Amino acid sequence: MAPVQPTDDELDTMIRARLALLGIDLDQLPPGSAADPETGAPGRDTALASLRSFMRTTVLPLAGYRFGQDPRLAQQVAPPALYPSIMTAWNR
């Protein structure tokens, strides 16, 4: 089942929440879509539009990707190991 595309408002809420967890406040950007003439910072609407585009074109397709039944890809289902050399020694 393919992931359902979220609305702009849902994406804006998710983006603002994720950025807030990192300590980034989009309200510090100039309002609207015009860039700040002194600093060149993008407008808030422009930044959100760019982040929504990134989410739709990158994150959602990756979330919908599934490995097939190909046994050669079975090893890719496991998450990457923090210390692969130790994992290799344990699996021998």
mmCIF file as gemmi writes it, N, C-alpha and C atoms, coordinates in Angstrom:
data_model
loop_
_atom_site.group_PDB
_atom_site.id
_atom_site.type_symbol
_atom_site.label_atom_id
_atom_site.label_alt_id
_atom_site.label_comp_id
_atom_site.label_asym_id
_atom_site.label_entity_id
_atom_site.label_seq_id
_atom_site.pdbx_PDB_ins_code
_atom_site.Cartn_x
_atom_site.Cartn_y
_atom_site.Cartn_z
_atom_site.occupancy
_atom_site.B_iso_or_equiv
_atom_site.pdbx_formal_charge
_atom_site.auth_seq_id
_atom_site.auth_asym_id
_atom_site.pdbx_PDB_model_num
ATOM 1 N N . MET Axp A 1 ? 0.832 -1.173 0 1 0 ? 1 A 1
ATOM 2 C CA . MET Axp A 1 ? 0 0 0 1 0 ? 1 A 1
ATOM 3 C C . MET Axp A 1 ? 0.883 1.244 0 1 0 ? 1 A 1
ATOM 4 N N . ALA Axp A 2 ? 0.655 2.112 -0.943 1 0 ? 2 A 1
ATOM 5 C CA . ALA Axp A 2 ? 1.459 3.327 -1.066 1 0 ? 2 A 1
ATOM 6 C C . ALA Axp A 2 ? 1.108 4.318 0.043 1 0 ? 2 A 1
ATOM 7 N N . PRO Axp A 3 ? 2.11 5.063 0.523 1 0 ? 3 A 1
ATOM 8 C CA . PRO Axp A 3 ? 1.819 6.068 1.54 1 0 ? 3 A 1
ATOM 9 C C . PRO Axp A 3 ? 0.889 7.153 0.983 1 0 ? 3 A 1
ATOM 10 N N . VAL Axp A 4 ? 0.032 7.668 1.828 1 0 ? 4 A 1
ATOM 11 C CA . VAL Axp A 4 ? -0.895 8.725 1.441 1 0 ? 4 A 1
ATOM 12 C C . VAL Axp A 4 ? -0.184 10.069 1.557 1 0 ? 4 A 1
ATOM 13 N N . GLN Axp A 5 ? -0.322 10.886 0.524 1 0 ? 5 A 1
ATOM 14 C CA . GLN Axp A 5 ? 0.317 12.205 0.545 1 0 ? 5 A 1
ATOM 15 C C . GLN Axp A 5 ? -0.337 13.093 1.607 1 0 ? 5 A 1
ATOM 16 N N . PRO Axp A 6 ? 0.436 13.651 2.521 1 0 ? 6 A 1
ATOM 17 C CA . PRO Axp A 6 ? -0.13 14.554 3.519 1 0 ? 6 A 1
ATOM 18 C C . PRO Axp A 6 ? -0.468 15.908 2.897 1 0 ? 6 A 1
ATOM 19 N N . THR Axp A 7 ? -1.343 16.641 3.56 1 0 ? 7 A 1
ATOM 20 C CA . THR Axp A 7 ? -1.691 17.982 3.091 1 0 ? 7 A 1
ATOM 21 C C . THR Axp A 7 ? -0.565 18.949 3.445 1 0 ? 7 A 1
ATOM 22 N N . ASP Axp A 8 ? -0.626 20.139 2.871 1 0 ? 8 A 1
ATOM 23 C CA . ASP Axp A 8 ? 0.375 21.16 3.19 1 0 ? 8 A 1
ATOM 24 C C . ASP Axp A 8 ? 0.362 21.506 4.671 1 0 ? 8 A 1
ATOM 25 N N . ASP Axp A 9 ? -0.834 21.618 5.253 1 0 ? 9 A 1
ATOM 26 C CA . ASP Axp A 9 ? -0.925 21.952 6.68 1 0 ? 9 A 1
ATOM 27 C C . ASP Axp A 9 ? -0.323 20.852 7.553 1 0 ? 9 A 1
ATOM 28 N N . GLU Axp A 10 ? -0.555 19.601 7.197 1 0 ? 10 A 1
ATOM 29 C CA . GLU Axp A 10 ? 0.025 18.495 7.959 1 0 ? 10 A 1
ATOM 30 C C . GLU Axp A 10 ? 1.541 18.495 7.852 1 0 ? 10 A 1
ATOM 31 N N . LEU Axp A 11 ? 2.04 18.744 6.652 1 0 ? 11 A 1
ATOM 32 C CA . LEU Axp A 11 ? 3.495 18.805 6.48 1 0 ? 11 A 1
ATOM 33 C C . LEU Axp A 11 ? 4.092 19.989 7.234 1 0 ? 11 A 1
ATOM 34 N N . ASP Axp A 12 ? 3.428 21.136 7.182 1 0 ? 12 A 1
ATOM 35 C CA . ASP Axp A 12 ? 3.933 22.308 7.908 1 0 ? 12 A 1
ATOM 36 C C . ASP Axp A 12 ? 4.029 22.024 9.402 1 0 ? 12 A 1
ATOM 37 N N . THR Axp A 13 ? 3.006 21.366 9.945 1 0 ? 13 A 1
ATOM 38 C CA . THR Axp A 13 ? 3.01 21.031 11.372 1 0 ? 13 A 1
ATOM 39 C C . THR Axp A 13 ? 4.154 20.086 11.703 1 0 ? 13 A 1
ATOM 40 N N . MET Axp A 14 ? 4.356 19.066 10.871 1 0 ? 14 A 1
ATOM 41 C CA . MET Axp A 14 ? 5.436 18.109 11.107 1 0 ? 14 A 1
ATOM 42 C C . MET Axp A 14 ? 6.802 18.784 10.982 1 0 ? 14 A 1
ATOM 43 N N . ILE Axp A 15 ? 6.97 19.615 9.964 1 0 ? 15 A 1
ATOM 44 C CA . ILE Axp A 15 ? 8.248 20.3 9.747 1 0 ? 15 A 1
ATOM 45 C C . ILE Axp A 15 ? 8.563 21.224 10.912 1 0 ? 15 A 1
ATOM 46 N N . ARG Axp A 16 ? 7.584 22.012 11.334 1 0 ? 16 A 1
ATOM 47 C CA . ARG Axp A 16 ? 7.808 22.933 12.456 1 0 ? 16 A 1
ATOM 48 C C . ARG Axp A 16 ? 8.126 22.167 13.742 1 0 ? 16 A 1
ATOM 49 N N . ALA Axp A 17 ? 7.457 21.039 13.964 1 0 ? 17 A 1
ATOM 50 C CA . ALA Axp A 17 ? 7.716 20.243 15.168 1 0 ? 17 A 1
ATOM 51 C C . ALA Axp A 17 ? 9.132 19.663 15.141 1 0 ? 17 A 1
ATOM 52 N N . ARG Axp A 18 ? 9.536 19.105 14.001 1 0 ? 18 A 1
ATOM 53 C CA . ARG Axp A 18 ? 10.888 18.53 13.902 1 0 ? 18 A 1
ATOM 54 C C . ARG Axp A 18 ? 11.968 19.595 14.069 1 0 ? 18 A 1
ATOM 55 N N . LEU Axp A 19 ? 11.751 20.759 13.456 1 0 ? 19 A 1
ATOM 56 C CA . LEU Axp A 19 ? 12.723 21.834 13.594 1 0 ? 19 A 1
ATOM 57 C C . LEU Axp A 19 ? 12.752 22.376 15.022 1 0 ? 19 A 1
ATOM 58 N N . ALA Axp A 20 ? 11.591 22.435 15.674 1 0 ? 20 A 1
ATOM 59 C CA . ALA Axp A 20 ? 11.541 22.902 17.06 1 0 ? 20 A 1
ATOM 60 C C . ALA Axp A 20 ? 12.331 21.962 17.973 1 0 ? 20 A 1
ATOM 61 N N . LEU Axp A 21 ? 12.283 20.654 17.697 1 0 ? 21 A 1
ATOM 62 C CA . LEU Axp A 21 ? 13.069 19.707 18.484 1 0 ? 21 A 1
ATOM 63 C C . LEU Axp A 21 ? 14.564 19.965 18.351 1 0 ? 21 A 1
ATOM 64 N N . LEU Axp A 22 ? 14.956 20.521 17.218 1 0 ? 22 A 1
ATOM 65 C CA . LEU Axp A 22 ? 16.365 20.847 16.98 1 0 ? 22 A 1
ATOM 66 C C . LEU Axp A 22 ? 16.721 22.251 17.428 1 0 ? 22 A 1
ATOM 67 N N . GLY Axp A 23 ? 15.719 22.996 17.918 1 0 ? 23 A 1
ATOM 68 C CA . GLY Axp A 23 ? 15.963 24.359 18.377 1 0 ? 23 A 1
ATOM 69 C C . GLY Axp A 23 ? 15.899 25.392 17.269 1 0 ? 23 A 1
ATOM 70 N N . ILE Axp A 24 ? 15.27 25.056 16.155 1 0 ? 24 A 1
ATOM 71 C CA . ILE Axp A 24 ? 15.163 25.983 15.026 1 0 ? 24 A 1
ATOM 72 C C . ILE Axp A 24 ? 13.752 26.547 14.981 1 0 ? 24 A 1
ATOM 73 N N . ASP Axp A 25 ? 13.644 27.864 14.969 1 0 ? 25 A 1
ATOM 74 C CA . ASP Axp A 25 ? 12.352 28.536 14.942 1 0 ? 25 A 1
ATOM 75 C C . ASP Axp A 25 ? 12.195 29.253 13.607 1 0 ? 25 A 1
ATOM 76 N N . LEU Axp A 26 ? 11.281 28.773 12.783 1 0 ? 26 A 1
ATOM 77 C CA . LEU Axp A 26 ? 11.06 29.399 11.468 1 0 ? 26 A 1
ATOM 78 C C . LEU Axp A 26 ? 10.47 30.798 11.584 1 0 ? 26 A 1
ATOM 79 N N . ASP Axp A 27 ? 9.916 31.122 12.74 1 0 ? 27 A 1
ATOM 80 C CA . ASP Axp A 27 ? 9.349 32.459 12.917 1 0 ? 27 A 1
ATOM 81 C C . ASP Axp A 27 ? 10.428 33.535 12.963 1 0 ? 27 A 1
ATOM 82 N N . GLN Axp A 28 ? 11.685 33.128 13.038 1 0 ? 28 A 1
ATOM 83 C CA . GLN Axp A 28 ? 12.79 34.088 12.994 1 0 ? 28 A 1
ATOM 84 C C . GLN Axp A 28 ? 13.057 34.576 11.574 1 0 ? 28 A 1
ATOM 85 N N . LEU Axp A 29 ? 12.534 33.857 10.59 1 0 ? 29 A 1
ATOM 86 C CA . LEU Axp A 29 ? 12.68 34.27 9.196 1 0 ? 29 A 1
ATOM 87 C C . LEU Axp A 29 ? 11.706 35.396 8.894 1 0 ? 29 A 1
ATOM 88 N N . PRO Axp A 30 ? 12.006 36.223 7.892 1 0 ? 30 A 1
ATOM 89 C CA . PRO Axp A 30 ? 11.067 37.286 7.53 1 0 ? 30 A 1
ATOM 90 C C . PRO Axp A 30 ? 9.751 36.696 7.034 1 0 ? 30 A 1
ATOM 91 N N . PRO Axp A 31 ? 8.625 37.346 7.37 1 0 ? 31 A 1
ATOM 92 C CA . PRO Axp A 31 ? 7.331 36.814 6.908 1 0 ? 31 A 1
ATOM 93 C C . PRO Axp A 31 ? 7.185 36.925 5.404 1 0 ? 31 A 1
ATOM 94 N N . GLY Axp A 32 ? 6.318 36.089 4.846 1 0 ? 32 A 1
ATOM 95 C CA . GLY Axp A 32 ? 6.055 36.13 3.411 1 0 ? 32 A 1
ATOM 96 C C . GLY Axp A 32 ? 7.061 35.328 2.626 1 0 ? 32 A 1
ATOM 97 N N . SER Axp A 33 ? 7.134 35.633 1.335 1 0 ? 33 A 1
ATOM 98 C CA . SER Axp A 33 ? 8.034 34.871 0.474 1 0 ? 33 A 1
ATOM 99 C C . SER Axp A 33 ? 9.235 35.685 0.007 1 0 ? 33 A 1
ATOM 100 N N . ALA Axp A 34 ? 9.279 36.962 0.345 1 0 ? 34 A 1
ATOM 101 C CA . ALA Axp A 34 ? 10.407 37.806 -0.074 1 0 ? 34 A 1
ATOM 102 C C . ALA Axp A 34 ? 11.595 37.587 0.856 1 0 ? 34 A 1
ATOM 103 N N . ALA Axp A 35 ? 12.771 37.521 0.265 1 0 ? 35 A 1
ATOM 104 C CA . ALA Axp A 35 ? 13.994 37.359 1.052 1 0 ? 35 A 1
ATOM 105 C C . ALA Axp A 35 ? 14.343 38.668 1.755 1 0 ? 35 A 1
ATOM 106 N N . ASP Axp A 36 ? 15.03 38.56 2.877 1 0 ? 36 A 1
ATOM 107 C CA . ASP Axp A 36 ? 15.491 39.732 3.614 1 0 ? 36 A 1
ATOM 108 C C . ASP Axp A 36 ? 16.582 40.409 2.792 1 0 ? 36 A 1
ATOM 109 N N . PRO Axp A 37 ? 16.445 41.704 2.474 1 0 ? 37 A 1
ATOM 110 C CA . PRO Axp A 37 ? 17.443 42.359 1.633 1 0 ? 37 A 1
ATOM 111 C C . PRO Axp A 37 ? 18.815 42.497 2.292 1 0 ? 37 A 1
ATOM 112 N N . GLU Axp A 38 ? 18.866 42.522 3.61 1 0 ? 38 A 1
ATOM 113 C CA . GLU Axp A 38 ? 20.15 42.689 4.293 1 0 ? 38 A 1
ATOM 114 C C . GLU Axp A 38 ? 20.9 41.376 4.478 1 0 ? 38 A 1
ATOM 115 N N . THR Axp A 39 ? 20.178 40.342 4.876 1 0 ? 39 A 1
ATOM 116 C CA . THR Axp A 39 ? 20.844 39.07 5.182 1 0 ? 39 A 1
ATOM 117 C C . THR Axp A 39 ? 20.707 38.031 4.077 1 0 ? 39 A 1
ATOM 118 N N . GLY Axp A 40 ? 19.697 38.2 3.212 1 0 ? 40 A 1
ATOM 119 C CA . GLY Axp A 40 ? 19.466 37.215 2.163 1 0 ? 40 A 1
ATOM 120 C C . GLY Axp A 40 ? 18.708 35.994 2.653 1 0 ? 40 A 1
ATOM 121 N N . ALA Axp A 41 ? 18.251 36.032 3.933 1 0 ? 41 A 1
ATOM 122 C CA . ALA Axp A 41 ? 17.484 34.907 4.473 1 0 ? 41 A 1
ATOM 123 C C . ALA Axp A 41 ? 16.177 34.778 3.697 1 0 ? 41 A 1
ATOM 124 N N . PRO Axp A 42 ? 15.78 33.55 3.363 1 0 ? 42 A 1
ATOM 125 C CA . PRO Axp A 42 ? 14.527 33.377 2.614 1 0 ? 42 A 1
ATOM 126 C C . PRO Axp A 42 ? 13.332 33.73 3.479 1 0 ? 42 A 1
ATOM 127 N N . GLY Axp A 43 ? 12.25 34.072 2.827 1 0 ? 43 A 1
ATOM 128 C CA . GLY Axp A 43 ? 11.013 34.31 3.559 1 0 ? 43 A 1
ATOM 129 C C . GLY Axp A 43 ? 10.484 33.018 4.148 1 0 ? 43 A 1
ATOM 130 N N . ARG Axp A 44 ? 9.659 33.138 5.181 1 0 ? 44 A 1
ATOM 131 C CA . ARG Axp A 44 ? 9.103 31.975 5.877 1 0 ? 44 A 1
ATOM 132 C C . ARG Axp A 44 ? 8.319 31.078 4.927 1 0 ? 44 A 1
ATOM 133 N N . ASP Axp A 45 ? 7.501 31.693 4.066 1 0 ? 45 A 1
ATOM 134 C CA . ASP Axp A 45 ? 6.7 30.893 3.137 1 0 ? 45 A 1
ATOM 135 C C . ASP Axp A 45 ? 7.574 30.148 2.139 1 0 ? 45 A 1
ATOM 136 N N . THR Axp A 46 ? 8.641 30.793 1.685 1 0 ? 46 A 1
ATOM 137 C CA . THR Axp A 46 ? 9.567 30.158 0.749 1 0 ? 46 A 1
ATOM 138 C C . THR Axp A 46 ? 10.28 28.978 1.405 1 0 ? 46 A 1
ATOM 139 N N . ALA Axp A 47 ? 10.716 29.168 2.648 1 0 ? 47 A 1
ATOM 140 C CA . ALA Axp A 47 ? 11.41 28.094 3.364 1 0 ? 47 A 1
ATOM 141 C C . ALA Axp A 47 ? 10.485 26.897 3.575 1 0 ? 47 A 1
ATOM 142 N N . LEU Axp A 48 ? 9.254 27.159 3.997 1 0 ? 48 A 1
ATOM 143 C CA . LEU Axp A 48 ? 8.305 26.058 4.206 1 0 ? 48 A 1
ATOM 144 C C . LEU Axp A 48 ? 7.979 25.352 2.892 1 0 ? 48 A 1
ATOM 145 N N . ALA Axp A 49 ? 7.832 26.11 1.811 1 0 ? 49 A 1
ATOM 146 C CA . ALA Axp A 49 ? 7.542 25.494 0.51 1 0 ? 49 A 1
ATOM 147 C C . ALA Axp A 49 ? 8.697 24.593 0.077 1 0 ? 49 A 1
ATOM 148 N N . SER Axp A 50 ? 9.92 25.041 0.308 1 0 ? 50 A 1
ATOM 149 C CA . SER Axp A 50 ? 11.091 24.241 -0.047 1 0 ? 50 A 1
ATOM 150 C C . SER Axp A 50 ? 11.159 22.964 0.795 1 0 ? 50 A 1
ATOM 151 N N . LEU Axp A 51 ? 10.893 23.085 2.086 1 0 ? 51 A 1
ATOM 152 C CA . LEU Axp A 51 ? 10.919 21.915 2.96 1 0 ? 51 A 1
ATOM 153 C C . LEU Axp A 51 ? 9.788 20.938 2.626 1 0 ? 51 A 1
ATOM 154 N N . ARG Axp A 52 ? 8.614 21.454 2.267 1 0 ? 52 A 1
ATOM 155 C CA . ARG Axp A 52 ? 7.512 20.568 1.845 1 0 ? 52 A 1
ATOM 156 C C . ARG Axp A 52 ? 7.894 19.815 0.578 1 0 ? 52 A 1
ATOM 157 N N . SER Axp A 53 ? 8.522 20.514 -0.35 1 0 ? 53 A 1
ATOM 158 C CA . SER Axp A 53 ? 8.955 19.875 -1.595 1 0 ? 53 A 1
ATOM 159 C C . SER Axp A 53 ? 9.967 18.766 -1.304 1 0 ? 53 A 1
ATOM 160 N N . PHE Axp A 54 ? 10.912 19.034 -0.413 1 0 ? 54 A 1
ATOM 161 C CA . PHE Axp A 54 ? 11.901 18.032 -0.035 1 0 ? 54 A 1
ATOM 162 C C . PHE Axp A 54 ? 11.221 16.802 0.574 1 0 ? 54 A 1
ATOM 163 N N . MET Axp A 55 ? 10.266 17.039 1.465 1 0 ? 55 A 1
ATOM 164 C CA . MET Axp A 55 ? 9.564 15.924 2.108 1 0 ? 55 A 1
ATOM 165 C C . MET Axp A 55 ? 8.812 15.081 1.08 1 0 ? 55 A 1
ATOM 166 N N . ARG Axp A 56 ? 8.164 15.732 0.136 1 0 ? 56 A 1
ATOM 167 C CA . ARG Axp A 56 ? 7.358 14.998 -0.839 1 0 ? 56 A 1
ATOM 168 C C . ARG Axp A 56 ? 8.211 14.257 -1.87 1 0 ? 56 A 1
ATOM 169 N N . THR Axp A 57 ? 9.343 14.817 -2.246 1 0 ? 57 A 1
ATOM 170 C CA . THR Axp A 57 ? 10.137 14.208 -3.31 1 0 ? 57 A 1
ATOM 171 C C . THR Axp A 57 ? 11.224 13.27 -2.801 1 0 ? 57 A 1
ATOM 172 N N . THR Axp A 58 ? 11.546 13.327 -1.524 1 0 ? 58 A 1
ATOM 173 C CA . THR Axp A 58 ? 12.631 12.508 -0.999 1 0 ? 58 A 1
ATOM 174 C C . THR Axp A 58 ? 12.162 11.556 0.09 1 0 ? 58 A 1
ATOM 175 N N . VAL Axp A 59 ? 11.587 12.086 1.138 1 0 ? 59 A 1
ATOM 176 C CA . VAL Axp A 59 ? 11.268 11.275 2.31 1 0 ? 59 A 1
ATOM 177 C C . VAL Axp A 59 ? 10.127 10.295 2.034 1 0 ? 59 A 1
ATOM 178 N N . LEU Axp A 60 ? 9.031 10.748 1.445 1 0 ? 60 A 1
ATOM 179 C CA . LEU Axp A 60 ? 7.901 9.851 1.213 1 0 ? 60 A 1
ATOM 180 C C . LEU Axp A 60 ? 8.23 8.715 0.251 1 0 ? 60 A 1
ATOM 181 N N . PRO Axp A 61 ? 8.93 8.969 -0.861 1 0 ? 61 A 1
ATOM 182 C CA . PRO Axp A 61 ? 9.31 7.825 -1.71 1 0 ? 61 A 1
ATOM 183 C C . PRO Axp A 61 ? 10.222 6.829 -0.986 1 0 ? 61 A 1
ATOM 184 N N . LEU Axp A 62 ? 11.124 7.322 -0.147 1 0 ? 62 A 1
ATOM 185 C CA . LEU Axp A 62 ? 11.981 6.41 0.609 1 0 ? 62 A 1
ATOM 186 C C . LEU Axp A 62 ? 11.169 5.605 1.617 1 0 ? 62 A 1
ATOM 187 N N . ALA Axp A 63 ? 10.18 6.231 2.234 1 0 ? 63 A 1
ATOM 188 C CA . ALA Axp A 63 ? 9.341 5.526 3.214 1 0 ? 63 A 1
ATOM 189 C C . ALA Axp A 63 ? 8.524 4.428 2.541 1 0 ? 63 A 1
ATOM 190 N N . GLY Axp A 64 ? 8.156 4.625 1.285 1 0 ? 64 A 1
ATOM 191 C CA . GLY Axp A 64 ? 7.353 3.634 0.581 1 0 ? 64 A 1
ATOM 192 C C . GLY Axp A 64 ? 8.154 2.521 -0.051 1 0 ? 64 A 1
ATOM 193 N N . TYR Axp A 65 ? 9.48 2.624 -0.026 1 0 ? 65 A 1
ATOM 194 C CA . TYR Axp A 65 ? 10.318 1.613 -0.658 1 0 ? 65 A 1
ATOM 195 C C . TYR Axp A 65 ? 10.302 0.321 0.142 1 0 ? 65 A 1
ATOM 196 N N . ARG Axp A 66 ? 10.163 -0.792 -0.533 1 0 ? 66 A 1
ATOM 197 C CA . ARG Axp A 66 ? 10.186 -2.108 0.103 1 0 ? 66 A 1
ATOM 198 C C . ARG Axp A 66 ? 11.158 -3.009 -0.635 1 0 ? 66 A 1
ATOM 199 N N . PHE Axp A 67 ? 11.923 -3.774 0.123 1 0 ? 67 A 1
ATOM 200 C CA . PHE Axp A 67 ? 12.8 -4.753 -0.492 1 0 ? 67 A 1
ATOM 201 C C . PHE Axp A 67 ? 11.948 -5.912 -0.978 1 0 ? 67 A 1
ATOM 202 N N . GLY Axp A 68 ? 12.283 -6.45 -2.109 1 0 ? 68 A 1
ATOM 203 C CA . GLY Axp A 68 ? 11.515 -7.556 -2.661 1 0 ? 68 A 1
ATOM 204 C C . GLY Axp A 68 ? 11.836 -8.855 -1.963 1 0 ? 68 A 1
ATOM 205 N N . GLN Axp A 69 ? 11.439 -9.93 -2.584 1 0 ? 69 A 1
ATOM 206 C CA . GLN Axp A 69 ? 11.695 -11.261 -2.045 1 0 ? 69 A 1
ATOM 207 C C . GLN Axp A 69 ? 13.069 -11.775 -2.457 1 0 ? 69 A 1
ATOM 208 N N . ASP Axp A 70 ? 13.845 -10.935 -3.111 1 0 ? 70 A 1
ATOM 209 C CA . ASP Axp A 70 ? 15.165 -11.329 -3.588 1 0 ? 70 A 1
ATOM 210 C C . ASP Axp A 70 ? 16.076 -11.635 -2.394 1 0 ? 70 A 1
ATOM 211 N N . PRO Axp A 71 ? 16.579 -12.849 -2.26 1 0 ? 71 A 1
ATOM 212 C CA . PRO Axp A 71 ? 17.421 -13.187 -1.11 1 0 ? 71 A 1
ATOM 213 C C . PRO Axp A 71 ? 18.726 -12.398 -1.066 1 0 ? 71 A 1
ATOM 214 N N . ARG Axp A 72 ? 19.156 -11.892 -2.21 1 0 ? 72 A 1
ATOM 215 C CA . ARG Axp A 72 ? 20.382 -11.086 -2.199 1 0 ? 72 A 1
ATOM 216 C C . ARG Axp A 72 ? 20.187 -9.773 -1.459 1 0 ? 72 A 1
ATOM 217 N N . LEU Axp A 73 ? 18.949 -9.319 -1.326 1 0 ? 73 A 1
ATOM 218 C CA . LEU Axp A 73 ? 18.669 -8.075 -0.625 1 0 ? 73 A 1
ATOM 219 C C . LEU Axp A 73 ? 18.27 -8.302 0.83 1 0 ? 73 A 1
ATOM 220 N N . ALA Axp A 74 ? 18.19 -9.542 1.261 1 0 ? 74 A 1
ATOM 221 C CA . ALA Axp A 74 ? 17.734 -9.84 2.615 1 0 ? 74 A 1
ATOM 222 C C . ALA Axp A 74 ? 18.623 -9.193 3.67 1 0 ? 74 A 1
ATOM 223 N N . GLN Axp A 75 ? 19.903 -9.118 3.421 1 0 ? 75 A 1
ATOM 224 C CA . GLN Axp A 75 ? 20.808 -8.523 4.401 1 0 ? 75 A 1
ATOM 225 C C . GLN Axp A 75 ? 20.556 -7.033 4.572 1 0 ? 75 A 1
ATOM 226 N N . GLN Axp A 76 ? 19.936 -6.394 3.582 1 0 ? 76 A 1
ATOM 227 C CA . GLN Axp A 76 ? 19.702 -4.964 3.659 1 0 ? 76 A 1
ATOM 228 C C . GLN Axp A 76 ? 18.522 -4.6 4.561 1 0 ? 76 A 1
ATOM 229 N N . VAL Axp A 77 ? 17.717 -5.564 4.95 1 0 ? 77 A 1
ATOM 230 C CA . VAL Axp A 77 ? 16.564 -5.294 5.792 1 0 ? 77 A 1
ATOM 231 C C . VAL Axp A 77 ? 17.006 -4.92 7.201 1 0 ? 77 A 1
ATOM 232 N N . ALA Axp A 78 ? 18.131 -5.469 7.649 1 0 ? 78 A 1
ATOM 233 C CA . ALA Axp A 78 ? 18.626 -5.165 8.989 1 0 ? 78 A 1
ATOM 234 C C . ALA Axp A 78 ? 19.145 -3.734 9.033 1 0 ? 78 A 1
ATOM 235 N N . PRO Axp A 79 ? 18.962 -3.063 10.164 1 0 ? 79 A 1
ATOM 236 C CA . PRO Axp A 79 ? 19.485 -1.689 10.271 1 0 ? 79 A 1
ATOM 237 C C . PRO Axp A 79 ? 21.008 -1.699 10.271 1 0 ? 79 A 1
ATOM 238 N N . PRO Axp A 80 ? 21.62 -0.612 9.856 1 0 ? 80 A 1
ATOM 239 C CA . PRO Axp A 80 ? 23.079 -0.575 9.852 1 0 ? 80 A 1
ATOM 240 C C . PRO Axp A 80 ? 23.625 -0.658 11.279 1 0 ? 80 A 1
ATOM 241 N N . ALA Axp A 81 ? 24.755 -1.324 11.432 1 0 ? 81 A 1
ATOM 242 C CA . ALA Axp A 81 ? 25.375 -1.491 12.743 1 0 ? 81 A 1
ATOM 243 C C . ALA Axp A 81 ? 26.295 -0.315 13.035 1 0 ? 81 A 1
ATOM 244 N N . LEU Axp A 82 ? 26.334 0.085 14.312 1 0 ? 82 A 1
ATOM 245 C CA . LEU Axp A 82 ? 27.184 1.192 14.708 1 0 ? 82 A 1
ATOM 246 C C . LEU Axp A 82 ? 28.661 0.818 14.559 1 0 ? 82 A 1
ATOM 247 N N . TYR Axp A 83 ? 28.993 -0.41 14.936 1 0 ? 83 A 1
ATOM 248 C CA . TYR Axp A 83 ? 30.367 -0.892 14.829 1 0 ? 83 A 1
ATOM 249 C C . TYR Axp A 83 ? 30.361 -2.169 13.989 1 0 ? 83 A 1
ATOM 250 N N . PRO Axp A 84 ? 30.408 -2.051 12.657 1 0 ? 84 A 1
ATOM 251 C CA . PRO Axp A 84 ? 30.286 -3.239 11.812 1 0 ? 84 A 1
ATOM 252 C C . PRO Axp A 84 ? 31.399 -4.258 12.007 1 0 ? 84 A 1
ATOM 253 N N . SER Axp A 85 ? 32.598 -3.817 12.388 1 0 ? 85 A 1
ATOM 254 C CA . SER Axp A 85 ? 33.682 -4.785 12.547 1 0 ? 85 A 1
ATOM 255 C C . SER Axp A 85 ? 33.387 -5.757 13.69 1 0 ? 85 A 1
ATOM 256 N N . ILE Axp A 86 ? 32.754 -5.262 14.758 1 0 ? 86 A 1
ATOM 257 C CA . ILE Axp A 86 ? 32.386 -6.134 15.873 1 0 ? 86 A 1
ATOM 258 C C . ILE Axp A 86 ? 31.285 -7.09 15.437 1 0 ? 86 A 1
ATOM 259 N N . MET Axp A 87 ? 30.302 -6.575 14.705 1 0 ? 87 A 1
ATOM 260 C CA . MET Axp A 87 ? 29.207 -7.42 14.233 1 0 ? 87 A 1
ATOM 261 C C . MET Axp A 87 ? 29.738 -8.528 13.327 1 0 ? 87 A 1
ATOM 262 N N . THR Axp A 88 ? 30.717 -8.208 12.501 1 0 ? 88 A 1
ATOM 263 C CA . THR Axp A 88 ? 31.296 -9.207 11.61 1 0 ? 88 A 1
ATOM 264 C C . THR Axp A 88 ? 31.965 -10.317 12.425 1 0 ? 88 A 1
ATOM 265 N N . ALA Axp A 89 ? 32.689 -9.94 13.478 1 0 ? 89 A 1
ATOM 266 C CA . ALA Axp A 89 ? 33.356 -10.933 14.308 1 0 ? 89 A 1
ATOM 267 C C . ALA Axp A 89 ? 32.341 -11.825 15.015 1 0 ? 89 A 1
ATOM 268 N N . TRP Axp A 90 ? 31.204 -11.278 15.437 1 0 ? 90 A 1
ATOM 269 C CA . TRP Axp A 90 ? 30.198 -12.053 16.133 1 0 ? 90 A 1
ATOM 270 C C . TRP Axp A 90 ? 29.477 -13.012 15.219 1 0 ? 90 A 1
ATOM 271 N N . ASN Axp A 91 ? 29.397 -12.676 13.954 1 0 ? 91 A 1
ATOM 272 C CA . ASN Axp A 91 ? 28.621 -13.486 13.019 1 0 ? 91 A 1
ATOM 273 C C . ASN Axp A 91 ? 29.439 -14.556 12.317 1 0 ? 91 A 1
ATOM 274 N N . ARG Axp A 92 ? 30.661 -14.739 12.675 1 0 ? 92 A 1
ATOM 275 C CA . ARG Axp A 92 ? 31.492 -15.759 12.015 1 0 ? 92 A 1
ATOM 276 C C . ARG Axp A 92 ? 31.405 -17.062 12.717 1 0 ? 92 A 1
